């Protein structure tokens, strides 16, 4: 099989490429190496892939319609669309860019999928679309109350799914990821930032009173769900949660990271951040039913694997200030 993976040089994308190439498939990765975080990190993510004969890297921005059409041949059994401007807080600072990249970029890709007659389109959405809905755990049919530009762009893209499925027969699955972590995680995300700072003996930014909670999902479990979604054909359109259904408070997370690192965290206490939702928790019964999805990695085990990777990845550059 031959797959197009957008954002394939990033955290989740590079793990998916590992899986697909390991299964013997051909993979074309589309990535523009945006400097939201250090592009050298993404270069390191795909360095091993470059040696694979079944791997091709295309350096193009999703917003460049002409370059997309010229660089991609359209011969794909499925498209997995992971590329996006990510992050809740940065989206508040630059909402126009998030709208342009996430919504217009997805529109461009769906138009190409229509022209090519692609048989499956898997879209990376986010648990942030649920926003301030208090009815946790969240089911896919729950009311959506997004409270950040990032969340609104993901929801806009989800709404494109039934349109293209109905009008053009493109099967579309939107996967709502719940706080993915593991080796290669983006350096701006909490687990990576906290562990790196604790290892360095630095303070960590601690927002609010520590009672906010998140459903943390290990990368291998997410990849298993994405892989199942690629093969799913039973219905033309679905939105499915991929989480762990085991939420942990911020205070509990810091304690578990400190335990994995073997050093006590020093907190820099800060007020709550605008755009952050207080709690996330996935109802994954639909993913179990449709995809056979079953997360297998408890948070302490996943954090241990992440910290082991962090200790060994001295060749990975330290994170630079994110560009917005």
C-alpha positions as CSV (number, residue, x, y, z in Angstrom):
1,X,0.0,0.0,0.0
2,X,1.0,3.6,-0.5
3,X,0.2,6.3,2.0
4,X,0.5,10.1,2.2
5,X,1.2,11.4,5.7
6,X,1.1,15.1,6.3
7,X,3.1,16.4,9.2
8,X,5.1,13.2,9.0
9,X,8.3,14.8,10.4
10,X,6.6,15.7,13.6
11,X,6.0,13.8,16.8
12,X,3.0,11.6,16.0
13,X,3.7,11.6,12.3
14,X,7.2,10.2,12.5
15,X,6.0,7.4,14.8
16,X,3.3,6.5,12.2
17,X,5.8,6.5,9.5
18,X,7.9,4.1,11.5
19,X,4.9,1.8,11.8
20,X,3.9,1.9,8.1
21,X,7.4,1.4,6.8
22,X,8.0,-1.4,9.2
23,X,4.9,-3.1,7.8
24,X,6.4,-2.8,4.3
25,X,4.3,0.0,2.9
26,X,5.4,3.0,0.9
27,X,5.1,6.4,2.6
28,X,5.2,9.9,1.2
29,X,5.6,12.5,3.9
30,X,4.5,16.1,3.4
31,X,6.0,18.6,5.8
32,X,7.0,22.2,5.6
33,X,9.3,22.1,8.8
34,X,7.5,25.1,10.3
35,X,9.6,26.9,13.0
36,X,6.9,26.6,15.6
37,X,9.6,24.6,17.3
38,X,13.2,23.9,16.2
39,X,13.1,22.3,12.7
40,X,16.3,20.4,13.5
41,X,14.2,18.3,15.9
42,X,11.9,17.3,13.0
43,X,15.0,16.7,10.8
44,X,16.2,14.3,13.4
45,X,12.8,12.6,13.4
46,X,13.0,11.7,9.7
47,X,16.8,11.1,9.5
48,X,16.5,7.3,9.7
49,X,13.5,7.3,7.3
50,X,15.6,9.0,4.6
51,X,17.6,5.8,4.1
52,X,14.5,3.8,3.4
53,X,13.7,3.1,-0.3
54,X,10.0,3.2,0.5
55,X,10.1,6.7,1.9
56,X,9.8,10.0,0.1
57,X,9.9,13.5,1.8
58,X,8.1,16.4,0.1
59,X,8.9,19.9,1.6
60,X,5.8,21.9,0.8
61,X,3.3,24.1,2.7
62,X,-0.3,23.0,2.7
63,X,-1.4,26.5,1.8
64,X,0.5,26.4,-1.5
65,X,-2.0,24.8,-3.9
66,X,0.2,25.0,-6.9
67,X,3.2,23.4,-5.2
68,X,0.9,20.7,-3.7
69,X,-0.4,19.7,-7.1
70,X,3.0,19.7,-8.7
71,X,4.8,17.8,-5.9
72,X,2.3,15.0,-5.3
73,X,1.2,12.3,-7.8
74,X,-2.1,11.4,-6.1
75,X,-1.5,7.7,-6.2
76,X,-2.3,7.0,-2.5
77,X,-4.4,4.3,-0.8
78,X,-5.1,6.7,2.1
79,X,-4.2,10.2,3.3
80,X,-3.4,10.7,7.0
81,X,-3.6,14.4,7.7
82,X,-1.6,15.3,10.8
83,X,-0.1,18.6,9.8
84,X,-1.4,21.7,11.5
85,X,-0.6,24.8,13.5
86,X,-0.7,23.3,17.0
87,X,-1.2,24.7,20.5
88,X,-4.1,26.4,22.3
89,X,-2.2,29.4,23.8
90,X,-0.2,30.4,20.6
91,X,-3.5,30.3,18.7
92,X,-4.9,33.1,20.8
93,X,-1.9,35.2,19.8
94,X,-2.2,34.5,16.1
95,X,-5.6,33.2,15.2
96,X,-5.4,34.2,11.5
97,X,-2.5,32.0,10.9
98,X,-4.2,29.0,12.6
99,X,-7.3,29.6,10.4
100,X,-5.2,29.8,7.3
101,X,-3.0,26.8,7.9
102,X,-5.5,24.5,9.6
103,X,-8.7,25.2,7.7
104,X,-7.5,26.4,4.3
105,X,-4.7,23.8,4.3
106,X,-7.2,21.0,5.0
107,X,-9.5,22.3,2.4
108,X,-6.7,22.2,-0.2
109,X,-5.9,18.6,0.8
110,X,-9.5,17.5,0.6
111,X,-9.8,19.0,-2.9
112,X,-6.8,17.0,-4.0
113,X,-8.3,13.9,-2.4
114,X,-11.4,14.5,-4.4
115,X,-9.5,14.8,-7.7
116,X,-7.4,11.8,-6.9
117,X,-10.3,9.6,-5.8
118,X,-8.6,8.7,-2.5
119,X,-10.3,5.8,-0.7
120,X,-9.7,7.0,2.9
121,X,-9.0,10.3,4.6
122,X,-7.9,10.2,8.3
123,X,-7.8,13.6,10.0
124,X,-6.1,14.5,13.3
125,X,-8.6,16.4,15.4
126,X,-8.3,17.3,19.1
127,X,-10.0,16.8,22.4
128,X,-9.9,20.7,22.6
129,X,-13.1,20.8,20.5
130,X,-15.1,19.7,23.6
131,X,-13.9,22.9,25.4
132,X,-15.8,23.6,28.6
133,X,-18.4,20.8,28.3
134,X,-18.7,19.7,31.9
135,X,-20.0,16.2,31.1
136,X,-16.9,14.1,31.4
137,X,-16.0,11.5,30.1
138,X,-16.7,13.1,26.7
139,X,-18.5,11.1,24.1
140,X,-18.4,11.9,20.4
141,X,-22.1,13.0,20.5
142,X,-21.6,15.5,23.4
143,X,-22.1,19.2,22.9
144,X,-19.0,21.0,21.7
145,X,-17.9,24.3,23.3
146,X,-14.5,25.2,21.9
147,X,-12.8,28.1,23.7
148,X,-9.7,28.7,21.6
149,X,-9.0,29.5,18.0
150,X,-7.0,26.2,17.7
151,X,-10.1,24.3,18.8
152,X,-12.4,26.1,16.5
153,X,-10.1,25.3,13.5
154,X,-10.1,21.6,14.3
155,X,-13.9,21.7,14.6
156,X,-14.2,23.5,11.3
157,X,-12.1,20.7,9.7
158,X,-14.3,18.0,11.2
159,X,-17.3,19.7,9.6
160,X,-15.7,19.4,6.2
161,X,-15.7,15.6,6.6
162,X,-19.4,14.8,6.0
163,X,-19.5,17.4,3.2
164,X,-16.7,15.6,1.2
165,X,-18.0,12.2,2.1
166,X,-21.6,13.0,1.0
167,X,-20.7,15.0,-2.2
168,X,-17.7,13.1,-3.4
169,X,-17.7,9.7,-1.7
170,X,-14.5,10.3,0.3
171,X,-14.5,8.2,3.5
172,X,-13.4,10.5,6.3
173,X,-12.5,9.7,9.9
174,X,-11.7,12.5,12.4
175,X,-9.7,11.3,15.4
176,X,-9.9,13.4,18.5
177,X,-6.5,12.9,20.2
178,X,-6.3,13.3,24.0
179,X,-2.9,14.8,25.1
180,X,-0.4,12.5,23.4
181,X,3.0,12.0,24.9
182,X,6.1,9.8,24.5
183,X,9.5,9.9,22.8
184,X,9.9,12.8,20.3
185,X,7.1,14.7,22.0
186,X,7.1,18.4,21.1
187,X,9.3,20.4,23.5
188,X,6.6,23.0,24.2
189,X,4.2,20.4,25.7
190,X,4.0,20.0,29.5
191,X,5.5,16.5,30.0
192,X,8.5,17.3,27.8
193,X,9.0,20.7,29.3
194,X,8.6,19.6,32.9
195,X,10.9,16.6,32.6
196,X,13.6,18.6,30.8
197,X,13.5,21.3,33.4
198,X,13.4,19.0,36.4
199,X,16.4,17.1,34.9
200,X,18.2,20.5,34.6
201,X,17.3,21.6,38.2
202,X,15.2,24.4,36.9
203,X,11.7,25.5,38.0
204,X,8.7,24.4,36.1
205,X,5.7,26.7,35.2
206,X,2.7,25.5,37.2
207,X,-0.6,27.1,36.2
208,X,-3.5,27.3,38.6
209,X,-4.1,25.2,41.7
210,X,-3.0,21.9,40.2
211,X,-6.6,20.5,40.1
212,X,-7.0,20.7,36.3
213,X,-6.8,17.2,34.8
214,X,-5.9,15.6,31.5
215,X,-6.3,12.3,29.8
216,X,-2.7,11.5,28.8
217,X,-2.3,9.0,26.0
218,X,1.0,7.2,25.2
219,X,2.2,7.4,21.6
220,X,2.1,3.7,20.8
221,X,-1.5,3.5,21.8
222,X,-2.4,6.5,19.6
223,X,-0.5,5.0,16.6
224,X,-2.5,1.7,17.1
225,X,-5.7,3.7,16.8
226,X,-4.5,5.7,13.8
227,X,-3.4,2.5,12.1
228,X,-6.8,0.9,12.6
229,X,-8.5,4.0,11.3
230,X,-6.5,3.8,8.1
231,X,-8.1,0.4,7.4
232,X,-11.6,1.3,8.6
233,X,-14.2,1.2,5.8
234,X,-17.5,0.2,7.5
235,X,-19.1,3.7,7.4
236,X,-18.4,6.8,5.2
237,X,-17.9,9.3,8.1
238,X,-17.0,9.0,11.7
239,X,-15.5,11.1,14.5
240,X,-13.7,9.0,17.1
241,X,-12.0,9.7,20.4
242,X,-8.5,8.3,20.9
243,X,-7.6,8.7,24.6
244,X,-6.7,6.7,27.7
245,X,-9.8,7.2,29.8
246,X,-7.5,7.6,32.9
247,X,-7.3,11.4,33.7
248,X,-4.6,12.7,36.0
249,X,-4.5,16.1,37.8
250,X,-1.6,18.5,37.1
251,X,-0.3,18.0,40.6
252,X,-0.4,14.2,40.1
253,X,1.4,14.5,36.8
254,X,4.2,16.6,38.3
255,X,4.6,14.0,41.1
256,X,4.8,11.1,38.6
257,X,7.3,13.0,36.4
258,X,9.4,13.7,39.5
259,X,9.3,10.1,40.4
260,X,10.3,9.0,36.8
261,X,13.2,11.6,36.8
262,X,14.3,10.8,40.4
263,X,14.3,14.5,41.4
264,X,11.8,16.7,43.1
265,X,10.2,19.4,41.0
266,X,10.5,23.1,42.0
267,X,7.3,24.9,41.0
268,X,6.9,28.4,39.6
269,X,3.2,29.1,40.5
270,X,1.3,31.0,37.8
271,X,-2.4,31.9,37.2
272,X,-4.6,29.9,35.0
273,X,-4.1,30.4,31.3
274,X,-6.9,31.6,28.9
275,X,-8.1,29.0,26.5
276,X,-7.1,26.1,28.7
277,X,-10.0,23.7,29.5
278,X,-10.2,22.5,33.2
279,X,-10.6,18.8,32.5
280,X,-10.4,16.3,29.7
281,X,-11.4,12.7,29.7
282,X,-12.2,10.4,26.7
283,X,-15.0,8.0,26.5
284,X,-13.3,5.4,24.2
285,X,-16.2,3.0,23.9
286,X,-16.7,4.0,20.2
287,X,-13.0,3.5,19.4
288,X,-13.2,0.1,21.0
289,X,-16.3,-0.9,19.0
290,X,-15.2,0.4,15.6
291,X,-11.4,0.2,15.7
292,X,-10.7,-2.5,18.3
293,X,-8.8,0.2,20.2
294,X,-7.5,-0.6,23.6
295,X,-4.8,1.6,25.3
296,X,-2.2,-0.5,27.0
297,X,0.3,1.9,28.6
298,X,-0.3,3.2,32.1
299,X,1.0,6.7,32.7
300,X,3.8,5.8,35.0
301,X,5.1,3.3,32.5
302,X,4.9,5.7,29.6
303,X,6.6,8.4,31.6
304,X,9.4,6.0,32.4
305,X,9.9,5.3,28.7
306,X,9.8,9.0,27.9
307,X,12.3,10.0,30.5
308,X,14.7,7.2,29.4
309,X,14.5,8.6,25.8
310,X,15.0,12.1,27.1
311,X,18.2,11.1,28.9
312,X,19.5,9.4,25.8
313,X,18.7,12.0,23.2
314,X,21.6,14.3,23.8
315,X,21.9,14.8,20.1
316,X,18.4,16.3,19.9
317,X,18.7,20.1,20.1
318,X,17.4,21.9,23.2
319,X,14.1,23.7,22.4
320,X,14.2,27.2,21.1
321,X,11.5,29.8,21.8
322,X,8.5,29.0,19.7
323,X,7.8,31.3,16.8
324,X,4.2,32.4,16.6
